[in-house]
């Protein structure tokens, strides 16, 4: 999907956008800026509000995915995937699990 490099305090991401529409790219750029702010802020309200905005934006991106937009079924995939995701998130929160990707 993509790769990142880190040098001189800047991080560069490379994402294959061949299957992304322009609104997908805008969402990704906005999400990146928002998450950077959430991860670096020392202000409590910005932390809480930014985290809530990030989760809403993530849900929006999932709902605007090509899978949902190209679906010919009358199945409400976007709602189902959000319910599944929230159930999974709630399970992780209940079990006090933290997902880490740096091992």
Beta strands, then each sheet from edge to edge (+ up, - down):
strand 1: 2-7
strand 2: 10-15
sheet 1: 1+ 2-
end
